[in-house]
Amino acid sequence: MKVSTTAAAQRKVLPGFGLTMGYSVLYLSLVVLLPLSALLINSTGLTWAKFWDVATDARVLASYRVSLSTAAAAALTDAFLGLLMAWVLVRYEFPGKRIFDALIDLPFALPTAVAGVSLTALYSQNGWIGSLVEPLGLKVAFTPLGITLALMFIGIPFVVRTVQPVLEDLDRDMEEASATLGAGRWRTFLRIILPELLPALLTGFALAFARGIGEYGSVVFISGNMPMRTEIAPLLIMTKLEQFDYAGATSVALLLLLISFLMLLVINTLQRWARKSSR
């Protein structure tokens, strides 16, 4: 009798499926679907010829190339560094661990414009770090490298916070069994640990990559905004809006939306494949 009462109480903690589903759809519609629908509705006023002219413009293609290449490079780097950081936070105890753990979330709380100004001040020609590396032939600010650095800064928390809980829940008995059977540390990591972490690692990469494609505030200062070289797609959209070229801005935004959706679809497919392979 007690078991059935407890089960009934658990079922009544939240409202029924109909009410919760209705609230979920309403919230999703207001926050995501309606804004995207407005973008699609605005694009209906464009002729196919106008859309194609904007989409194939050399400046637009260059901005996509800069945005996608730097976002991909930053997300790949974050996937590697984020895995290392999560490993250190989970597997080791050291002084100041809580402070280090809290600093991981700093890019979430820090305004992106502040991050952009800070990175530019550090890595510009007269900055603390830039003045040291530029004589060596390494220019960071106002180059794609600077954009990648800014995207790494805002993307690293996604990887760490995605991998960290999975790493905490890993059963270490499998690692001990692998070591008992004579496997080295590197072989144990590749055959035992990495397959379990791969879905979470792909998720963190996808989140960092998606955030990097649409990032504006932290990039606009350190990029230099040079057309055909360091101009990103979100900045080009803002430029077209300031010029009252709403059709051009809508075309660039719509194409960027399609590219982002296709990228996320491919990455989600890889995540499912990785989960099935790890079972």
N, C-alpha and C positions, 0 to 999 in steps of 0.2 A: 504493500500500500504506500509506503514511504517512497519507494522507487518511482512509482507511477506519478505521485504528487510532485516529486522533484523534476521529473521529465516534463510534466505539464507546466510547471513554473518556468522552466528553461525555455519552453516554446513561447511563452507569453512575455518574455523580457522585451522583445521588439514587436511592433505591430505586424500584421499579416503581410503576405507577399504582395498583395495588390496595392496596399498603401505605401509600403517601402519602395516598391518598383515605380509607383507613380511619382513619388518625391525624387527618386534617382533620375528618372527621365526628364522631369521638369528642370532639375538643377543642371543636368547635362545639356539640355536644350538652351537654357539661358546663358550658360558660360561658354559652351563650345559650338553647338550646332547653329544657333542663330547668327553669331558673328561670321562663321564660315559661309552660311547661306547668304548673308549680305554681300560677301565678297563674290560669290558665284552669280548673284543677281546683278551686281554692278558690271560683271564681265559679259553679261548677255547683250549689252549695248555695243559691244565691240564686234566689228566684222572680223572674219577669219583672216583676211589680208592684213588688217591693222594689228591683230594679235601676233601673226607670224612675223611681221616686220619688226615689232618690238622684241619678240622672243629671240630672233636671230641677229639682232643688232650686236655689233662687235663689242661695244661697251657692256651690254647686258651679259653676254656670254663670258666676258672677262671677269665680271663681278661674281657670277656663279662659280667660275673656276676657282677664284680666290676663296670664296666662302666654303665651298665643298672640300677643297684640298686642305685648307688650314683646320677646318672642323674635324676632318678625318684624322689628320696628323695629331691634333690635340687629344682626340678621344683615344687613339691607340696608345699614346704616351701615358694618358691618365689611366688606362686599363692596366698597364704595367706598374706604374708608380702606386696606383690605388691598391693593387693587390699586395704590394710590399707594405704599404702603410697599414692595411687591415691585418696583415699577418703580424706585424710588430705589436699592434694594439691588442690582439687576441692572445698571442702566444708568449708574450714577455711582460714582465713587471719591471718598471724603472721609475726613478723619481720624476715627478712632473707628468706622469702619464695622463692624468685627468685634464691637465691644461692642454697637452698635445691633442687629446681627443676632442676637446672643445674647439680648438683652433681649426679642426677639419671643417667645421660648419660655418666658419667665418665668411666664406664667399656667399653663403645663403643670406646672411644678415647685412653684409656690407653693400651699400649701393654700388651698382656696376660702374657708374661714372667716377666714383671715388677710386675704385680699383684701376680704372683706365688712367686717371691722372697720376696715381701713385706709380704705376708701372712705367708710364712715360717719363716721369721725373727720375726714376732709377736707371732706365736703360737708354735714355737719350744721349746725345753726344757729350753733354756736360753733366750727365747724371753720375751717381756714385759707381754704378756697375758699368754703364756705357762708356765712361771715360777710360775704364781699364781694358775693356775688350775690343773697342774700336781700333786702337793702335795695332792689335793683333789681326786686323782684317775682318773682324766679326761685327757687323752692324745689326742691331736688334730693332731699335725703334724705327718706325716708318718703313718697315719691310714686312713681308709675309711671316718672317720668323717672329716678329713682335706680335702680330695677330695671333699666331699659334700659341705664344706664351700667355697672352690674355685669355684665350679660350681654355688653356690648361688650368688656369687659376679658377675660372668659374665652373669647370667641369669635374674637378677632382672629387668633390664631396659625393657626387652621384655614384661613382665607382666604389668608394670606401664604404659608404652607408649601405650599398647593395650587397657587397661581398662580406662585410663584417658579420652580420647575423648568421649567414650560412656557414662561415668558418667557425663560429662559436658552437654551432650545433653538430659539427662533424664528430663522428665517433672515432676516437683515437685508438680504439682496439684494433682497427684495421691497419693503422700505421705500425702499431707494435707487432702485429702478426707479420706484416711485410718485412720488418726489420729482423724478426726471428727467423724468417725463411731465407735471410741472407741478402735481401735487396738493399741497395744503397739509398742514401737520402734523395738523390736526384731521381732515381727510378721510382721510389715510393711517391714522390711528389707528382711525377708524370702519370703514373698508372693508378694511383689511389686517390690523391687529393684533387688534382686538376680536373678530372671528369666531374667531380661533385661541384666544383666551383664554376665550371664553364657556363652553365645557364645564367648564374648571377653575374658573372663577368660580362657576358654578352648584353645583359640587361643594363648594367652600368655603362657599358660602351654606347649602347643605343641612346640612353638618356643624355650622356655627355655630348654625343654627336648631334642629337636633335637640338639641344640647348645651344650648341656652337653655331649651327646654321642660322638661327634667328637672333643671335646676340648682337647688340648694338652699342650699349653704353660703355662697356669696358674696351671696345675695339676702336671706337670712333676717334679717340685721342692718339692712341699708339700706332694706328695704321698710316696716318698721314693723308689718307683719303685721295690718293693719286689715281685718277681714272686709268684703266687698263693695267694697273700695277698692284695697288693696294686698296682699291675700292671694293667694299663688300656689298652684297645684294641688299641687305636692309638699309644701308646708307643710300644706295641708288634709289630705293623706293621713297625715302624721305626727300631726296633731291628732286625727284619728279613731282612730289606733292607740293614742295615749295615753289615749283615752276608752274603749278596749276595744271600739270599734265596728269589728270586723274586716270585717263585711259591707259597711259603708259605705266603708271604706278600699279594699277589693277592687274595689268598683264604680267608684270614682273612678280607681284605678290602671288598671283594664281599659279604661275609656273614654279615658284619656290615652294608653294604648298604641295603641288603634285610631286615634286622631287622628294620632299621630306616624307610624304606619305609612302612613296614607293620604297625609300630607304628603310623606313620603319617596318614596312611589310616584309622586306627581305630579312631584316634582322630578327623579327619575330618568328619567321619560318626557321631560321637557324637556331633560335632558342628552343623551339619545339623539337627539332632534330637532336639537339644536344641533350635535352631531358630524356628523350627516348633512348639515346645511346648510353646514357649513364645508368639506366635501370637494368 
